Structure formats: C-alpha cells, structure tokens
C-alpha cells in the first residue's frame, strides 16, 4: 500500500512538471485574431453632406421702389409661366406713360402738319417757277421791243418789275421748302424723342408688375402686402420679393472633402438620403463638380479669400436626383454616397489588417548583429515605410510581414492587387497587437470572440 502511494505521488509530480513546462513555453506567445483573404465585390464610396436645391431657381428682386399693393401668391403655391405674382403701386409710372404718349401724339401731329406744309410749299414752288419763266420771257421780249422803240418806257418798266417780282416769289418758295423740310425733320426728331421717353416710361411701369418666369413653386416669400420694396444699389442689395423654384429637376448640393474630390467624376452614380425622409433612398448621378475649393468655416471660395489659411477645404458637388418626389423642399439636409469605383470578385482584406512597418524593422537582428555600422544611404533605406499585412504561418505558429499593393478602398475592406493569395490567413486584430507585432513573432490564435475596438492613448 505504501508503495502504491509513493508511485502515485511520483506520477502526480511528473504531470505537474509537464503542465508547468507547457505553460512556461507558451507565456511568450501573443494572442491574435485571424481572417482569410477572400474574393468579394467591393465599391469605393465617397460620403458627403449638404442640402436639397432645385436645379433652376430665381430670386425675384425689386426693380423699382414702391409699395406692394397686390401679392396674390403665398409660399408653397404652384405658379405658371406668365402668372402675376406681385404688383407695385403704379400711379406715377402710369401717369408718366400717359403723358409721354400724349407728347408722342402731338409730335406725330406736328410731323403730319409739316408734311402737309411741305406739299403746299412744293406746289407754290412749282407755280413760282412757272410764273418766273413767263415773266422772264415777257421781260426778254420787252427788252427787244423797247430797244426797237416799239413799246413805251412804261410798258418796259412794267415787264421788268413783273420779272423781278416773280424772281423774288421763286426765291421765297424755295426758302419755304427748306423751312417746311426743317419743320418736318424737327417733328420727326420729337417723335423719336417721345418714343424713347415712352419706352423708358413703359419699362418703369412694367417693372411694377412681376410675373413668374417659368412653371415652379414659390419657395420663399419674405415680404407682405403693403410693405415698401427698394431696388439695389452699389454695395447694397435690393429687396427680394420671392424665390420661385423649378422643382422638376432636384439636386443634392454636397461638400466633398479635398482628399476625396480627386476620385469624383461626372456621371458617377450616387445614393442620396434625406433627413426628413429617413426610410427612403434616392438614386442620382454627379452632374457638376466645383473648380474652386470652399473654406469649411466660412463657406467662401478660396479665390475670393484675401488671406492665406491652412484650414480644411471642401469642393461643391451637385448630384441630380433621378426621380425626386413632389414632397421635397429646398434646404432639406441630405447625405450623398457617391460610388467612385467598383471591383467584381476582387481579392480583399479587412482594412484593419493593413499596417505599416519600416524596412529596417523587418531585418533578422541575429544575422545583422555583427554587421558594421550602416551607411547613411542604408539608414535611409532602413527607414523606408512599407504597407503590408502579417500572414499567419500555422505550421510554425509564427507570423510573417508581407508587403502588399492595394487598390480601391470599400467601407470595411480594401482591395489587394499584389502580395497575397486567395485563402491566405492574415492577422486582423487586435489593433493594439497589430501596432506592436513584430515580424517572426510566435502567436496563438483565438477567434472565439470578435476583436474589440481599442482606443489609442
């Protein structure tokens, strides 16, 4: 019995020794989570926020100063092209139009009178010319007869006086022609002047009446009937009576970060969500990309900013919705997810598996322990940063850092174009382990629970 007890104690001691040895041998192992390199469909998406805006809208501003005497529409009303939407007081402009039109009528009457006088003067000139020719012939015959002493001196003087009178009448007829022509030209100038004044007065009168430039919706109405409105002057904007928007074409105007704008192109598809309609998603396409950056704090274009700034910048991107509902209103907050690239059956890895190491950290320290001091060029080469993943070698229970080349980035995965094969086992976590994991380290795999997200200190 005593012998059995001794043998049992020896066996127990041997088991304890084996367990302690195994535990000690595994104390240096690092616990990691792993995943498989797999082929998936992946899409690169740029997310940006902004607001709903109509493609076409117009701010109806005051073109004249006056009181609003009629405002037959209210905010949200649908209007048709040419429909009256506002009316200013027009007593004085209408009176100016009437007075100018009366002046134009008077000028036209003067022109008609001058034209009639011209015709009369032309007839008088014709008669004076005929009389002049007759008197000229009588005078010439009288000179010959008087020379031959066939007529008395009195007859000779009478013919001479008649000739001189006809010459004077002819000259007066010519002058009247010039006068009536001048009067006619003056009357025509008065007509043109009054026509110009009538155009001006009519334009002023027309600016008291406001009509819809196209079919749309009144989306802003900041004034009330009876208020005074004024037109704008230099450095001082005028009164805005209302905003009319054509909601048949609706856009989402969003601001894309400067680091993402290089990937955004015209025609790319987008998925748009609107805060006011949380359960609906709308499709659209990129139709406009801004050329100038916009300062994020002020919303002012960098081309208009006078001072330099290192603050973040955005670019305006317009997404036109394919089938906008009638319930949309300008100003609604929206988010657009623009698909900038897609890959079908691409080799992908989780984004968190990708890490950075310096080339020098990947060298075998044991082999390089007796090497002479590195040259500056070698030191620079050792500090080169490489992106890659840690591949788990199950047969050796170790990890190996493998440099990789990547393609597009999806929401949770990233495309690998070079360095890995389908089915490779790679380290995916935890973040704390990946940050300090060294090439060739011994590890143990524990995929029993998903890796927790750890905050950096």
TORBA-927673 format. One record per residue: y, x, z of N, C-alpha, C, O in turn. Coordinates in steps of 0.02 Angstrom, whole numbers, plus 50000, padded with zeros to 5 digits. Last residue first. Layout:
<sites>
YXZYXZYXZYXZ
...
</sites>
This chain:
<sites>
527864979148646528324980448702528984982848677529434984248717
527254965848547527424972948555527914973648611528334969348623
526054953948590526744955648579526864963048590526594966048636
524574949148508524884953048562525594954848543525734957148488
523514936448481524134939448455524484942848513524654939648563
521764939448497522384936548521522984940148492522954946148480
520424936548386520884941348416521524937848437521804933848399
519174924548429519704927048384520174931548421520314930648481
517614930048498518224925948504518744928748456518754934748444
516584938148457516414931848490517024927248497516934921148501
516534950148397516844944748359516714937948391516734932748358
516554965848432516504959748472516894954248435517504953848441
515864981648406516134975548375516024969648422515464968648447
516414997448457515914992148463516244985648440516834984448455
516655014048392516875007348411516275002948423515715004448402
517315030348380516725026148391516955019348417517395019048460
518445036048251518315033848320517685029648323517535025848277
518835039948124518205042648151518045040448221517545042748249
520555039048155520035039948105519415043148136519465048248170
521055028648292521055034948255520465035148207519955031948217
522155015648345521485017648322521525023948279521955024548236
523365010348380523195016948408522525019648383522345025248399
523484998348314524075002648318523905009648340524245014448322
522284992048330522454994648264523044999548266523095004148226
522414988048466521914993048446522094996148379522055002248372
523434978648456523524984448499523034989948481523214995848481
522844969148372523434972848349523534979248390523704984448363
521024971048381521664967748393522254972148369522174977848348
520684968048205521054967248268520714971148323520184974048314
519964970848092520524966048086520914965248151521434961948150
519104982948003519374981148068519984976648059520444978348022
517894977647880518504981047900518734978647968518564973147989
516574979247770516754976947837517354981047861517324987147863
516464973947600516594979247649516804976147716517164971147718
516424963547508515914963847560516004969347610515654969347661
517054972247371516884965747398516324966447448515804969447434
517884987447416517414983647377517264977047411517344976347471
519444996847405518924993047440518474989447391518644988547333
520305003647318520115006747381519555003347417519195006547456
521464992447244521094998747239520925001147310521335000847355
522044980347266521894982047196521484988447190521184989747138
522064967047372521904974247369521694975847298521204972947272
523234955047431522774957247377522684964847381523174968547391
523204947547591523544951847543523024954447493522454955847511
523434932347688523044937647657523464941647608524004939547587
524274922547731523894926147782523514932147754523294936447792
525064919847615525284917747681524934921647736525264923847784
525014934647509524984927547522525224925947592525554929947624
525654946947404525534945047474525544937547480526024934247460
524944956647269525384951447296525174949647367524604950747388
524224972047302524584968047252525034962947286525454964747327
523914989147357523954981847366524344978647309524734981847274
522765002047386523344999747348523334992147348522804989047341
522255011447530522175006047482522825004947445523365006647469
521295023647622521935021647589521795016247536521285016447502
520325021047760520285021347687520955019247658521175013547669
519655027847904520275025447873520235026547797520115032047774
518185022147979518475027147934519095024147901519075018647874
517295020648133517755017948083518035023648042518115029248066
515555019448187516215022648183516645019048131516405015048091
514195017448189514595014348241515295017448244515595017848298
513435021648086513685026948130514085024148188514295027948232
513125009848022512575014548037512795019948085512385022648122
514345003448000513885000748050513345005748070513125005848127
515895007847984515255010647962514735008748014514685012048066
517294998747942516794999647994516135001947963515854998547920
518835005047889518195002247868517675003847921517615009547943
520475001747913519915005147945519265001447926519164995647943
521625003347775521264999447825520715003847855520525008947826
523305008647728522585007847719522285003547773522645000347811
524595019147673524385012547696523645011747681523395013947629
525275034347731524785031047688524635024147717524545023447777
526615045747735526305039647762525865036347709526045035747651
526695063047763526685057647714526315051547742525765052247769
526575073647845526965067947871527005062047821527305056947835
525905083147771525545080047826525915073947853525595069447881
526915087247686526355083447658525965079847712525725074347703
527715094247775527995088447742527435084047714527475077947718
526805104547804527035100047857527325093547828527185088147854
526715110747682526115107547709526305102547764526005097247770
528015115547671527775110847621527165107047646527095101047634
528055124347780528495118447778528265113147728528315107147741
526325128547824526955129847790527395123647792527145118147803
525485129747982525595126547917526285128247890526765129347927
524685143648055525235138848057525385136247986525405140047938
522895144548017523555147348031524085141948028523975136448003
521535136148095521945137448036522625140048057522905138048108
520715132348195520845139548189521265141248128521345147048111
520625118248181520875121248244521065128448237521525130748270
520115110948078520775114048066521045117548128521625119548128
518955105548126518915110148069519565113848060519565119548035
519435097348228518965102748245518945107948190518935113948203
520225087848164520555092848207520095098648224520335104348233
520235082148006519745083748059520035089348102520075095048079
521635071547966521255077747960520775078548019520895075948073
522435060947985521765059447958521335065747952520745065247935
523685064748020523275061748072522555060548050522115059248091
524255068947900524025074047948523585071248002523155074748029
524655057047841524095060647812523815065847861523215066947864
524925043447954525155049547921524555053447897524025053347928
524605026047923524445032347957524745038147918524815037847857
524695008547941524995014547914524785020547956524785020148017
523694993947893524054998247940524305004547906524135005747848
523004978047877523344983547843523754987447894524134984447933
522574967347948522114973047944522454979247913522224984847922
523474957147938523504961147999523044967247997523114971748038
523124950847817523724955147819523714959747880523934965547876
521414951447768521944948647811522534953547816522434959647818
521134954447592521014956147662521544952647704522084951147678
520384951447430520894950447481520654952747550520054953047563
520274951347260519984954647319520524954647374521054957447365
520434935247181520694941947196520344944647258520144940847302
520284922947113519704927147131519914934347143519604939047117
521874922947040521244919447049520684924447062520624929447028
523504923947098522924927747076522304923547090522214920947145
525264921347068524604918847088524064923547061524144926547008
526984921447119526424924547084525774921447110525744919347168
527934913247178528174918647134527614922047095527734925247044
528284897647224527704901747208527914906947156528044905347099
529354893047350529334895047279528734899647268528674904847300
529694880447448529204885847445529084887447371528764883547335
531144874647527530784875547464530314881547470530504886847494
531794862247631531454868847628531054869147563530684864547546
533314853847678532694854447639532434861547643532804866247657
534414841147734534124847747744533444848147709533054843447711
535524832047631534914832047671534624839147675534584842647624
536584832647541536684835447608536064835347651536084838447705
536394817247452536644824147455536744826347528536964822447570
534884808047472535604808347477535834815647481535484819747510
533514798247412533824804747427534574804247427534874800547387
532974786447369533224786647438533564793347455533864793847509
532404787547247533084784947249533394785447318534004784847326
531524803347230531564796247248532294793947253532744798047262
531284814147090531624812747153531634805347168531754801347122
530234822647014530274815347020530614813647087530284811747135
530594836647012530294833246954530384825646957530594822646908
532084845147061531504841047078531254837247017531644834946975
532584861547036532664854647012532024850747025531484852847004
533264873247139532614870447119532734863147098532964859047139
534274887247139534264879947130533574877847103533344880447052
534814899347251534294897547203534274889847200534254886547252
535914911847303535814904747290535284903747236535304906847183
535434924647416535604922747347535464915347338534954912747361
536094933347561535644928547528535884927547456536434929347438
536154946747678536404943247620535864938647591535264940047597
536664953347838536154950747792536474946547737536984943347746
537964965947848537584960147870537114957647816537164959447758
538794976147822538084977747819537654971747840537054972447849
540274975847723539884973147778539154974747767538914974847710
541974978647675541274980147671540904977547732541184977047786
543174965647628542934971247669542194972447660541824967847641
543364954847544543804960647538543554966647576543714972347558
542324944747446542434947747511542844954147503542684958347461
541984940647323542614938047349542784941047417543324939847443
540764946147301541284947947253541964945547277542474948047253
539974940247397540184947047409540734949347360541124953847376
540454923447437540154928247391540414935247405540994936147422
540244916547599540704918847547540344923947503539974928147528
539564912947712539434909147651539874911047592539874907547541
539654919647833540244915947809540104911547749540484906847736
538404925147861538814922447916539374917947891539554913147925
537844929647742537494924447779537944921247833537874915347847
538644931447589538604933747658538334928047701538574922347698
537764931447439538184927447484538084930047555537524930747579
537764940047282537504939047349538014935147390538614935547378
537754933447118538114936747172537804935047239537604929347251
536934925747035537014932947020537334936747078537204942747086
535714913147072536384915947079536394923447065535914927047081
534744904146963534724909547011535414912847013535674914946961
533984888746918534594892746922534524897946977534264896547031
532784882346920533204881446860533834885646862534194886146811
531164881446974531774885346981532174884846916531924886746863
530504864946994530504871446962531174874846973531694871546980
529454854347099530044855947060529974862847028529464866147034
528784841247203528714847147159529354848247120529754843547109
528784836547373529024835547305528934842047266529014847547292
528024827847505528134834147471528304832847399528004828547366
528204818847658528194819047585528344826147560528724829847590
528404817747792527714816847768527654817247692527124816047664
529784818747819529314824147840528614823547811528264828647806
531164816247765530534813347740529964818147755529694821247710
532154823847820532204816647829531574812947806531454807247825
531814836647776531754835047847531764827547859531414825047904
530804839047636531454836647660531374834347732530924830447748
530064851547534530014846747588530704845247615531144849547615
529434856747380530034855347419529864850147472529574844947457
528734869747293528574863847333529144862647382529324867147420
528904875947126529104875847197528874869347229528834864147196
528634887346988528534880947024528724881547097528694886947127
529864895746889529324896146937529244889446974529754886346991
530974895246806530374891646785529804891946834529294888546824
531604911446840531714904746814531054901646792530634905046763
530964920146986531134919746914531234912446894530974907846926
530914931047122531044924247099531274924247027531724928047009
530844943847165530214940847142530314933847114529854930947085
532094947147210531844950747151531204947747123531044948747065
532274940047328532574937347266532304940847204532294937847150
531834945547446531364941447408531614939447339531224937347296
532874952147504532254955947495531744952147453531274955047427
533864942547518533954947647466533314951647454533224954347399
533254925747538533414932347565533424937647510533054937247461
533984911647465533404916147468533634922947492534144925547470
534474895747497534704902647501534094907147513533744906547563
534474881247386534244885147444534514892247440534744894547387
534644865547333535004871947330534854875847394535074873947448
533714855147245533714858047312534054864947305533774869447274
534334841447144534134848447155534104850047229534434846847270
534124827947032534244830247101533974837347108533444838947082
534714817246918534434824046921534624826946989535214828247002
535254805346955534674805146911534324811946908533724812346896
536404805047028535784806447064535164805847021534604805747047
537924810347008537394807946963536724809846994536504815546988
539204805647120538634810047104538154806547058537994800647066
540864806347164540364802447127539824807147104539964812247071
541934806047299541464810147262540954805547230540644801447263
543704802147316542994800747325542584805947286542854809647244
544964808147335544884800947344544154799247356543994795247400
545714821547406545094819547373544974812147387544894810147445
547344827747384546904822947417546284821647374546334820747313
547464845447343547684838547344547174834147380546654836447403
547704861347425547304856547387547574849447394547864847747445
548764874047405548714867947445548324862747406548584859947357
549014884347320548774886047387548724879947433548654880747493
550044873847223549784880647233549624881947307550044880747351
549534856747251549994861847226549694868647242549154869047271
548754840847218548764847647244549304851847212549504850847154
549464824747254549134829447209549214836447237549664837847276
549114813047386549564817747352549154822247307548564823547320
549094796447450548744802247425549244806547386549724804047358
549194785247586549554789147536549114795047515548804798247557
548204770247610548404777047626548784780247568548724778247510
547764758247560548404758347594548644765247612549234766147629
546034760647588546554757047551547194756847593547174755447653
545564777347636545554770047644546124766947604546614770247588
544484791647603545134788247609545024780747617544474778147607
543254797947579543634799947639544294796147649544624797347699
541814795347526542414791347519542854792547581542824788747629
540404800647436540894802447487541534798547474541774798247417
539584795447340539264798947395539754801247449539544803547502
539334783147234539894785647274539594788747337539374785247382
538304787347097538354784347164538964787347199539094793347193
538374783746918538214787646977538284783647041538314777447040
538894786146752538494782146799538314786446859538114792246851
540534793946742539844792846719539494788346770539754786946824
541814793146789541704797046728541004796246700540884797646641
542604778346845542014782646851541904786446786541884783446733
544404779046854543784775846833543214780846840543334786846841
545984775646919545414780246920544774776346903544634771046932
547704775446888547084771646882546494776546877546514781046836
548734783846884548714779446942548084775146942547944771546990
548694790146765548444793846823548464789746887548244792046939
549354781646679548624781846676548324785246737547774783546759
550684785046709550434778346726549664778246728549364775246772
550724797846655550854796846727550584790146750550294789546804
550464794346522549994798646558550084797946633549594797446670
551594786946492550944783646490550414787646528549974784846560
552564796946502552584791246548551914787646551551704785446604
552124805246394552174807746463552154802046513551774802246561
552244796346287551594799446302551584801946374551094800946410
553604793646293553134788146305552444790846321552094788146364
554114806146261554254803346327553774797646344553564796946402
553644806646129553424811646178553534809046249553104809746293
554364795946077553634795746076553344800646126552864799146161
555644800546093555434794746132554674793946132554374791546181
555604811146002555754812346072555514806646115555214807646168
555334804245883554844809145909554964810545983554494811146022
556524796545877555864793245879555344797945909554954796045953
557464806445866557474802145925556804798445933556564797445989
557114811045741557034815545799557034811545864556664813045910
557464799945667556764801845669556634806645727556104806245760
558854800045685558464794345710557724796045715557384793945762
559154811845618559284811345690558884805545720558614806245775
558794808145489558424813645521558534813445597558064814645635
559754798045469559044796445466558624801745502558164800145539
560934805445475560804800045523560074798045526559804796645579
560754813845366560784816745433560644811445486560294812745535
560794804045266560194808145274560164811245343559644811345376
562084799545280561534794845294560864798645302560434796545341
562784811345244562854808245310562264803645327561984804045382
562394813345112562244818545162562264815545232561844816945274
562934801545056562204802945050561994807945104561494807045137
564274803345081563924798045116563164798945113562804797345160
564504813744991564564815045062564204809745103563874811245153
564354806844869563894812344886563914813944961563384815244991
565424798044880564744795344875564224800744893563734799444927
566494806944876566374802944937565664800144938565344799844990
566364811344744566284816244799566134812544864565714814744904
566634799444676565984802744667565854807544725565294807844751
567954797144712567444792344733566734795444728566304794244771
568554808044646568584807644720568044802944746567704804444795
568314804344515568034810644540568014810644616567534812944647
569044792644508568314792244501567974798644526567434798444554
570334797944523570074793344573569314792844569568984792744621
570434805544406570454809044470570184804544526569844806944572
570414794944311569894800244311569864803744378569324804844405
571564787844343570914784544349570344789744351569864788944388
572524797444313572444795244382571774791844393571444792844444
572344798344174572244804244216572124802144288571684804844321
572674785444132571994787944121571854794144165571294794944191
574014785344171573544780544199572824782944191572414782544238
574574795144091574564796144164574064791444197573724793244246
574434788943964574114795443977574054796544052573524798744075
575234778043980574524777043969574134783443985573604783344015
576444785043993576204780644047575454779344041575094779544091
576654790943870576534795043930576264790943987575874793544027
575794781543739576374783543778576154787743838575564788043856
574844788043602574904783743661575504786143701575694791943698
574984797043501574764790343482574794785443540574764779343530
575244810543498575794805843510575624798743487576034795143458
574214819243502574414817043435574984811843438575174809043387
574124820143638574314826143600574554824343530575014827343503
573664807743667574334809443690574584815643653575184816243638
572404808443609572884803643583573594805443604574064804843565
571814818443691571884819443618572404814743588572814816743547
571894812743818572214819243805572324820343730572844822843709
571134801243799571854800543812572224807043800572784807143775
569854806643790570164803343731570914802743739571294803743691
569744811543923569704816243866570014813043803570384816443767
569874799543993570374804944004570364809843946570884812043923
568734792843951569404789943938569944795343944570414795643904
567744801544001567814800543929568504797743911568814799943863
567974800044138568034806644108568124806144033568524809744003
567704786944160568394789144168568504796044137569054797744114
566314787344136566754783144095567474785644099567814786344048
565884796344236565764797944166566224793844120566494796444071
566264789144349566564795744336566474797644263566924800244232
565464778044343566184777144337566534783744320567014783944282
564224784544364564354780844301565104779844290565354780744234
564444789544492564304794144437564444790844370564734793744324
564604777844565565164782644561565054787544504565534789444470
563324772144551563904768744523564504773544515564864773244465
562594781944622562434780444551563034777044516563214778844461
563174780844746563224787144709563084786044635563424788844592
562804767944782563524769544774563614775944734564074776544693
561424770244794561684765544743562424766844729562644766744671
561434779044902561164781244838561404776744781561574779144727
561954770945000562344776744979562094779344912562484781644871
560874762045012561534759644990561964765344964562294764744913
559904770645061559794767444997560464764744968560584765244908
560514774145181560384779345131560264776345062560504778945012
560494762345248561144765145230561064770545177561494771345134
559104761545267559454756545225560134759145202560324758245145
558944772545354558594772445290558924767445241559004768845182
559694768445461559904774445425559564774745356559864776945307
558934757445501559624756545479559864762445438560204761645387
557754764045538557734759145484558434757945456558524757345396
558244771845643557964775245584557934770445525558074772345468
558614761845732559134766445704558874769845642559244770745593
557334756945760557834752645727558394756745696558624755345641
556794768045824556484765845761556954761145723556984761345661
557604768145936557624773745890557314771845822557564773945770
557204756145995557894756945973557954762645923558304762045873
555864759146025556004753745979556714754245951556824753045892
556074769446117555734770946054555864765446003555974766945944
556674762346220557054767546186556734769446119557094770846071
555574754446255556174751246228556614756346192556894754746139
554714764446303554504760646245555104757046213555144756546152
555444768446413555344773246359555124769646295555324771446240
555344756946492556004759446471555934764146412556334763846365
553954756046510554314750646476554994753046450555184751346394
553704767946580553374766746515553754761446476553864762146416
554444765746695554614771446651554314770446582554624771946531
553734755046748554434754046727554654759646680555004758346631
552544761546779552534756146729553234754746703553324753346644
552974770846878552704773246814552694767846760552814769346702
553414760946978553884765546945553594768346880553944768146829
552184754047007552794750546988553264755146950553504753446896
550894757547047551114759646981551774756446959551904756046900
549824763547174550414759547160550744762147096550864768147089
548164766847113548764768547150549324763747132549294760347080
546484762347127547114760747094547694762647139547734760347197
544754765847091545344766447135545964765047093545984766347033
543764762447002543554764347070544144765047117544044764947178
543224753746862543794755146905543544756646975543164752847005
542024761346752542174756246803542764758446846542814764246865
541654771346668542234767446649542424762146699542934758846691
539944770346709540454774146674541024769446651540894764346620
539644761746864539514762946794540084766846763540654766646788
538994764947030539544763446983539334765146912538904769446901
538354760047184538184762447117538754760347070538964754547071
538934764547347538924759947290538714763547226538894769347216
539104773947445538424771747431538374766947373537814765447351
540664768347502540184773847500539474771047493539274766447529
541394756047392541274758947458540724764247451540374764547401
542724750247285542044752747297542004755347368542504756647401
544054746647258543534741547251542824744047263542354740247252
545454748647314544884753147322544264748647319543974747147371
547194748047286546544744947274545994750247279546064755747251
548264755547322548344748247328547684744647315547624738747331
548724770047391548124766747365548194759247376548174756847433
550264776947343549884773247392549294769747358549354767047304
550544793647277550654786447283550204783347336549814786847368
550564806347158550704804447227550844797047230551214794347189
549164810647053549854808547063549944806747137549454805847173
547864813747054548264816747001549004814947006549414817446968
546694816547180547324813147163547694817047109547814823047117
544984818347125545574820247163546194816647138546204814147082
543354816147137543924812647107544534814047150544604811247204
542204827747111542664825747163543274822647128543644826047094
540624825047040541334826247029541724823747089541604818247114
539014831846995539444827747038540174829647025540314835147001
537394835346948538074834046924538434829646974538184824346993
536304837247031536434842146979537154841546954537484846646940
536574834647207536484832147138536634837647088537034842047101
535634842847335536264841947299536114838847231535594840247201
534964846447493534904842547432535594841747401536084840147436
534954863247558535114856147560535034853047492535044856347440
533904875547632534554873847603534674866347610534524863447662
532754889447644533024883047665533704881847635534044886547614
531264896747576531994896847587532224889847605531924884847584
529904907347544530144901347578530894902047592531124907147617
528854912347418529504913747450529764907247479529834902247444
527164917047401527654911647410528274914147445528234917747495
525784920947306526364923747341526924918547342527124916047290
524104916147325524764914747296525304917847339525284917347400
522394917847284522964919547326523614918247288523644919047227
520684914747300521294913247261521894914247308521904911847364
519624928547348519944922047359520504921047308520754925847278
518324938747402518724936647345518974929447357518584924947373
518394949647546518134944147507518594942447449519174944547447
517894959947674518304959647614518004954447568517404954847552
517634953147836517364955347772517904955047718518304950447717
518064959747999518024954547949517784957447883517734963547876
518064962848177517984964748107517964958548063517854952948086
518794969148325518554963448286518534965448213518954969348190
518264981448448518664979148391518374972648364517804970848378
518274992548582518074985948559518544983548504519154983648512
517735009148580518315004648576518074997948548517724997748498
516795019648693516835015448635517425010648639517605008248693
516655026648812517155029148764517225024848703517665026048662
515585020548880516255019948908516805022148860517365019748865
514335022548834514735017548798515435016848826515835012948800
513755031548919513795033448848514235028748809514505030648757
513755024649038514205030349031514295032348958514835034348937
512755015349010513445013149023513945018749013514475017848984
511645023848996511865019748939512585017548949512985017748902
511565029049125511675033549068511935029749008512395032048974
511315017649201511935021449213512085026049154512665026749135
510055014449149510615009849141511275013449150511745012449111
509305025649190509375024149118509975019649106510375020849060
509395024449330509655030449297509775029149222510285031249195
508735012449350509445012949368509765018849332510325018449308
507445016449310507795011149274508545011549287508945011049240
507155026249409507185028149339507565022949297507955024849253
507155018249523507645023549517507725025849445508275027149421
506045010449495506705007249502507255012449494507765011149462
505025020149498505165016449436505865013349438506225013549388
505095023849635505225028849583505405025449517505875027549483
504735011849696505405014649708505595019749655506165019949633
503415010649652503915005549632504625008149641505055006949600
502835021549718502845021449644503375016449619503735017949571
502975017449851503305023649828503365023649753503885025549726
502185006149854502905005649869503275011649843503825011049817
500935011549830501225006749782501975006249791502355006049743
500725019049946500755022449882501085018049829501475020449788
500595009450040501155014150045501275017549979501845018749959
499395004250000500005000050000500625004350000501115002949965
</sites>
